[in-house]
Amino acid sequence: MVAALAFFFVLTAYYIVRPVRDQLGGAVGSAQLPLFYAATFLAMLVLTPIFGALVARFRRRRLLGWSYSFFMLCLIAFIPAFLAQDRIGARALGVVFFIWVSVFNLFVVSLFWSFMADVFDSHRAREVFPLIALGGMAGAIFGPALTSSLVALIGVAPLLLVSAVMLGIALLLLLQMSASHAQGSAAEQPVGGSLWAGIRELWSRPFLRYMAILMLLGDGVGTLAYALVADYAKVHLTSAPVRTAFYAHIDLAVNLLGALLQLTWSRWLLVRRGMSWALVLPQLVNLGLLVMVMIGGHAQLSLFGYSVPLLALMMIGTRGFMYGMTKPASDALYTRVPRETRYKGKNFVETAVWRFGDLVVTSGVSGLGKWGVGLGSIALIGVAASSLAAWIARQAASAPDLAPEQDRPKAGTGNASLA
């Protein structure tokens, strides 16, 4: 259970930081989000070859140790900036922190899954990745719950220290796991290759092209909801602690949904029906959510005595299925590509391509709003995108450059266990 426990602490650390970041977006509204994402996208383009060089040169254990330790120090270094947020301004601090959280995602969350794809083969991955993701979902539930409980007591800035402690525990567990698996084997050696391989392979590998398009289309619905919820937060939530708690509650709902999917549909689909079903179904859910928004618009729903914006429900549903079903399926597919693709190509898709999509969507929402295009018409565009994404998902699961599925290991054998 070391892998699942490590991911619990990784996502606890991340989901403490995430609502801290999101409250900055809520402070300025969606009009400033294109600036945040443009700066982040440019940073990703600069950092992609740097990450490729590190992966090519350093052993897995050293890459994990240096990356995680660096971000622990960064979390501590950000504390004085958040103590002075009112003087610095949400816009200036937001640009810097949005960039940093995206880099955090590259070197911490995405690196974790690249490491998992190194440890497990494709058959074993279909069995254990949903369980590992379930451990992460527990952390993704615990992180927002902890944040919403602590922010009223200690404020926003000290939460970063709590996140650093959680990340340190995750690092110790991953180093232990790395030492016990593939010791001295090729999997423990540096990946090698070109520092630009992540960008080059996007054009040369059909699988990566499909995953990049799926990232643009599938994540676009979530980004649309995020931008519209940011406008809601700007109008209705006036202080940083209140906004932080609001976004923490959304994250909590997202990850409860994701955990429920992990416990019910996701593992069953991956083991019994294969990756294709687990990639297509979330796109169909996105389509249904967009139709709901086309009909209901900015309506508020009453759930369990609380008034919840319909847009927030769209954000919860989209992200819940992405983390609870799409992510384990796509990560399992990466076990069937070469190591260089797992680390460099995967990370380029999940950072630079992802942030490019965020930039396009938020800029489009801002531009369409200025031209007087209503929410219903924007949602209709999203319906078309989700329909295309469902087709792309099927193509990605059967891409011609994926290695064949490995046979089920005989009893008593197998390469790596969840422990």
Secondary structure, DSSP 8 states (H G I E B T S, - for coil): -HHHHHHHHHHHHHHHHHHHHHHHHHHH-GGGHHHHHHHHHHHHHHHHHHHHHHHHHS-HHHHHHHHHHHHHHHHHHHHHHHHTHHHH-HHHHHHHHHHHHHHHIIIIIIHHHHHHHHHS-HHHHHHHHHHHHHHHHHHHHHHHHHHHHHHHHH-STTHHHHHHHHHHHHHHHHHHHHHHSSTTSGGGS---S-TTHHHHHHHH-HHHHHHHHHHHHHHHHHHHHHHHHHHHHHHH--SHHHHHHHHHHHHHHHHHHHHHHIIIIIHHIIIII-HHHHHHHHHHHHHHHHHHHHHHTT-EEEETTEEEEHHHHHHHHHHHHIIIIIHHHHHHHGGGS-HHIIIIIHHHIIIIIHHHHHHHHHHHHHHHHHTT--HHHHHHHHHHHHHHHHHHHHHHHT-TTS--------TT--S----
